[in-house]
């Protein structure tokens, strides 16, 4: 892990421990990488409650409770799906904050959506924030960039 990623993780740990707040994660395209990053440093158990990887549309509905109507209308690669994932995981885990990712890392077009299109969502009680990314790397680079971007986005929201 490079110093840039380590720095983001350290900042996240300091922020969550310092504010005594909790976190849950729902990942699709990042495939558990966000949870891996969070737990790469000791002390994550003081704030990190749960991480779910829900890759298929069926599991987004069945495990996360994402509305089938949202998926049918907007697709799994959408702001709406990311926001529902974040809201549902936060409610299920009972955490102060949550983050969710969904997107198309490539190499092919998915649901008519280009490679590199990723949606991030952060939920806290009563408010959900989302962000759209257009990544240009290969699959591995896109996955890493999406995970680090999600952590930075979370830090920005929590620091508010």
N, C-alpha and C positions, 0 to 999 in steps of 0.2 A: 504494500500500500504506500502510495507516495505521500509526501509531506502535505500537499494541498488537501488531499482527502482526510488525512489525519487531523489537520487543523480544523476542518469543518466538524468532524466528529467530536473533537475536544470541546469546541465551542458549544455544540449541542448538549453535551454532557453537563458542562458548567451552567448553561442556561436552565436546563430542566431541574438539575439538583439545586441550584441556587434559588429557584422560584418554588421548589417543592411541588412540582406539577408532574402529571403522568401522561404517557404516550402510548398509542396503539397504531398499528400499520396494516394497511390492506394493499397488497401488491399484485399486479398482473404482469406487465411487461418487464418489470425489474426482477421478477422471479426470486425474491427473497434477498436481493443484494442490499436493500436499505436496512433490513433487519440484521443482516451480516455486519454491515458497517457500524450500526448502533452498538452491537454486542462485541465489536472488535476491541473495545477498551473496557477495562474492569470498571464496575460501578453501575452498569446499565440497569441492573436489577432494581436499583433505587427509584427508577422512573419508567422503565419500559415494561409494559404489562403484557402485550400480545402482538404477534405478527401473523398475518394470514397471507398465503399465496393462493389466489383464485384466478386461474388462468383461462378456463373456458367460460363461455356465456352461461352455460348451465350452472356452474359452480358459483358464478357471480350472483345468480338468482337464488340458488339453493342455500349456500353457506352465508353469503353476505346480505341477502335479502334485497338485492337490486331489483327494481321493478322490471318485469318482462316487457311492459309497455315502453319504458325508457330505452331498453335495449332494442326493441323492435323499431322504435321511431328514430333513435339517434345512433345506434350501434354500440358495440363494446368499446370502440375507440372514439370516445366523446367526452366532452366536458361534463355532461349530465351524468354519465356513468361514473366518472371519477368522483364527482361530488357525492353521489349516493353511496359509493363505496366508503368514502371518508366518514360520512354521517352515520352509516350503519355500523362500521367497526368501532367508532367512538362510543356509540350507544351500547353495543354489545359488550365491550370491554369496560365500560364505565370510566373512561379516561377523560382527562381535561382537554387533551388535544389528540388528533389523529391525522395521518397523512395517507393518501392513496395515489396509486399510479395506474394508468392504463394507456396503451398505445401500440404503435406498430414499429418495431425496431428494424424490420426488414428481414430478408432482402426483397420480398414481394409486396405488391399492393394488397391491402386487407380492407374489405368492406368499401372498396373504392377510395381508400385513404392512403396517401403516399407514405413511403418508408420514412421513418424519422419523426412522424407526428405522434406526440406524446402529450397526455393531459395529466396534470398534477392537481390535487385538491387537499386543502387543509381544513379540518373542521374543529371548531370549539363550540361550546354551548351557545346555541342561537345564531351562529354565523359560519358560513362556509366560503372559502376563498379558492379560486382556481386559476390555473395558468396553463397556457398552451406553449409547447416547445416544437421547434422544427429543427431536428438534429440531422447532421449531414455525414456522420461517420459510418463505419461498418457496424454490424450488429453488436459486437462487443463494446466498441467505443460508445455507441448510442445508449446501451444499457448502463454503462458506468456514468455517462454524462447525465442521464435521466435520474439516476439514484442520487448523485451529488447535488444536482439541481433541486431535487425534491427536499433534501436536507437543508439546503440554503433557503429555499422558499419557506420551510417550516420555521427556521431560525428568524427570518424576517417577520413573519406573522407573530410569533411568540414575543419577539423583542418590541414589536409594534410601537 
